[in-house]
Amino acid sequence: MRITPFYRSKPSPLTIVAICFLIPYTPIGSLFQFVAPPFEFLMALVGIIAAYPVLVEVVNFFFFCYYARGVLKDRKNMIKPIVSWFFLDHLVLILYNEQT
């Protein structure tokens, strides 16, 4: 097994984000007059980060249901989603009717 020296290894992005997040709370942060972000900002950031993968999965699901197999050309063979997404279903139909 080959061991890479510390100075040649590449840090993970998560490590870099953690270090950057913690700098305002350290003496180095006070030396550079960094200010810790407010709690509301941190909660908003956590909410955005949590919502991103959920929205990616929803968009991915609808893309593969409606567009990937060309089912809009033949509505009889449309794959029905597990959950009824009434608004998005009608939005797709409106967009499709405008294109034809």
C-alpha positions as CSV (number, residue, x, y, z in Angstrom):
1,M,0.0,0.0,0.0
2,R,1.3,3.4,-1.0
3,I,1.1,6.2,1.6
4,T,0.8,9.7,0.3
5,P,2.6,12.4,2.4
6,F,0.3,15.0,4.0
7,Y,1.6,17.9,1.9
8,R,0.8,16.0,-1.3
9,S,-2.7,14.8,-0.4
10,K,-5.8,16.7,-1.7
11,P,-8.4,17.8,0.9
12,S,-12.0,16.9,0.4
13,P,-14.5,19.7,-0.4
14,L,-16.4,19.0,2.8
15,T,-13.2,19.6,4.9
16,I,-12.6,22.9,3.1
17,V,-16.2,24.0,3.8
18,A,-16.0,23.0,7.4
19,I,-12.8,24.9,7.9
20,C,-14.2,28.0,6.2
21,F,-17.3,27.8,8.3
22,L,-15.4,27.6,11.6
23,I,-12.9,30.4,10.9
24,P,-15.1,33.2,12.3
25,Y,-15.4,31.3,15.6
26,T,-11.6,31.0,16.1
27,P,-9.0,33.5,17.3
28,I,-7.8,33.8,13.7
29,G,-11.2,35.0,12.7
30,S,-11.2,37.7,15.4
31,L,-7.7,38.7,14.2
32,F,-9.1,39.4,10.7
33,Q,-12.3,40.9,12.2
34,F,-14.6,38.2,10.8
35,V,-18.1,38.2,12.1
36,A,-20.0,35.0,12.8
37,P,-23.2,34.8,10.6
38,P,-26.5,35.2,12.4
39,F,-28.5,32.1,13.4
40,E,-31.3,33.0,10.9
41,F,-28.8,32.9,8.0
42,L,-27.5,29.5,9.1
43,M,-31.0,28.1,9.3
44,A,-31.9,29.5,5.9
45,L,-28.7,28.0,4.5
46,V,-29.6,24.6,6.0
47,G,-33.1,24.8,4.5
48,I,-31.7,25.6,1.1
49,I,-29.2,22.8,1.2
50,A,-31.9,20.4,2.4
51,A,-34.4,21.5,-0.3
52,Y,-31.9,21.2,-3.2
53,P,-31.7,17.3,-3.3
54,V,-35.5,17.0,-2.8
55,L,-36.2,19.4,-5.7
56,V,-33.6,17.6,-7.9
57,E,-35.4,14.3,-7.3
58,V,-38.8,15.8,-8.1
59,V,-37.6,17.3,-11.3
60,N,-35.7,14.1,-12.2
61,F,-38.9,12.1,-11.6
62,F,-41.0,14.2,-13.8
63,F,-38.4,14.4,-16.5
64,F,-38.2,10.6,-16.8
65,C,-42.0,10.3,-16.6
66,Y,-42.9,12.8,-19.2
67,Y,-40.0,13.4,-21.5
68,A,-37.4,10.7,-21.5
69,R,-39.5,8.1,-23.4
70,G,-41.4,10.6,-25.6
71,V,-44.7,9.7,-24.0
72,L,-46.2,13.1,-24.6
73,K,-46.6,12.1,-28.2
74,D,-48.8,9.2,-27.2
75,R,-50.8,10.1,-24.1
76,K,-52.2,6.6,-23.7
77,N,-48.8,5.2,-22.7
78,M,-48.0,8.0,-20.3
79,I,-46.3,6.8,-17.1
80,K,-48.4,7.9,-14.2
81,P,-46.5,9.2,-11.2
82,I,-47.0,7.5,-7.8
83,V,-48.2,10.7,-6.3
84,S,-50.7,12.8,-8.1
85,W,-49.0,16.0,-9.0
86,F,-52.1,17.8,-10.3
87,F,-50.5,21.2,-10.9
88,L,-47.3,20.0,-12.6
89,D,-49.3,17.5,-14.7
90,H,-51.5,20.3,-16.0
91,L,-48.5,22.6,-16.5
92,V,-46.8,20.0,-18.7
93,L,-50.0,19.7,-20.8
94,I,-50.2,23.4,-21.2
95,L,-46.6,23.7,-22.3
96,Y,-47.0,20.7,-24.6
97,N,-50.1,22.2,-26.2
98,E,-48.3,25.5,-26.8
99,Q,-45.5,23.7,-28.7
100,T,-47.8,21.9,-31.1
